[in-house]
């Protein structure tokens, strides 16, 4: 099998993926394609971020620090290795996860990205994922033979890989083996904690990885990590009845990086109608006063969070917006901790209005969805102080008390997160806690492919007829809400 093909740069690259693509189209080596161009723009966004990125120096853990430590607690409950602080730096650019069927251009896109990486990327590695995992298991085995089988060798092996690759590109990411599935989250988390940027292709969406695998429940945190730290792009082109390709990414984007603006622009163009109704300002009258819509096109409205929530808008305003529009793009949404309770309440009212009117919602947020209303720290504190036995059991079982990992697992399961939040002082009562959890649940549903594409007249769903049928359903809702 092929080993880690690590390359160091000698000369700077003048071209990014987009210029290289245009050059290949111009010389007729490639055919110009709107959908592919959109994906290459996303590659370009990452290229631009990498051009300004300086990964931290890799800190290699000592073998000693990875050996299990004995304690009274350890002897009662079985000893584990000392907890290694694998915190992913906030400066890490979000990598890419590109998935699609055979013939969707995966190899060409990876070539384009890898061959034009900016010159400040000192070392880059591209490898078939299966070969990569074989190398990893070989290195782990070697460490266990040298230092004993109870050594936690993953952080050690990850540091060695990160030292050689500040950008790591995988071809054909797939998980079929239980041995891979069980170590993958900690391996990827460790690589990212050393500032390693991951870019991968696959033939399936992250949520379909390791489907029906043994102990799949234990693999869910890895899927969560991939979806949180990588931009997931669908390479299979789908167009609506106007022949306009649907943007390849989901409707939610974090953090507020360079790619956030192009995410919002792309969805606004798709959900609006730039051709017949170019973006313009609009004013709605609600109870005798004006509600400003900074940008509207067709049936889509675009706001910054400050314009929509920062001003004293309320339920009546949101209801009027739902009657006038069927899609909303809201940018620059901050994390709302206990200090921003008013914003959180207003935003939840808006989310409920969007959900109940069956409208579309596109967001760019500063933090992942599950941290919108509580920061990671607040959530950790709330979980640690919880008197709920199921919460304490999960905290103990996961990574020897690694609260962050447990948090992530629990936030996937809203039922359990509610148990964790029962004792929290951050909400004024059960009703508010319920509204918070319901908003997260609704945001999750509104992010699904099913919700996003319903009523858009996508060709594979019946085109214009499907759209017209949906318009009838929504107009009934509008009449009922009057």
Secondary structure, DSSP 4 states (H G I P E B T S, - for coil): -----EEE-SS-----HHHHHHHHHHTTSS---HHHHHHHHHHHHHHHHHHT--PPPP-PPPTGGGSB---HHHHHH---BPPP--PPPTTPPPEEEEE--TTSSHHHHHHHHHHT--TT--EEEEEEHHHHHHHHHHHHHHHHHHH-TTS--HHHHHHHHHHH-SEEEEES-----HHHHHHHHHHHHHHHHTTPEEEEEESS-GGGTTTT-TTGGGGHHHHHHHHHHEEEEE-S--BBTTSPBPPSB-SEEESSSHHHHHHHHHHHHHHTTTTTS--EEEEEEETTEEEEEEEEETTEEEEEHIIIIIS---HHHHHHHHHH-SEEEEEEEPP--GGGHHHHHHHHHHHHHHHHTT-EEEEEESS-GGGSSS-HHHHHHHHHT---HHHHHHHHHSTTT-HHHHHHHHHHSHHHHHHHHTT-SSSSSHHHHHHHHHHHHHHHHHTSHHHHHTTTTBGGGTHHHHHHHHHHHHHHHHHHH-
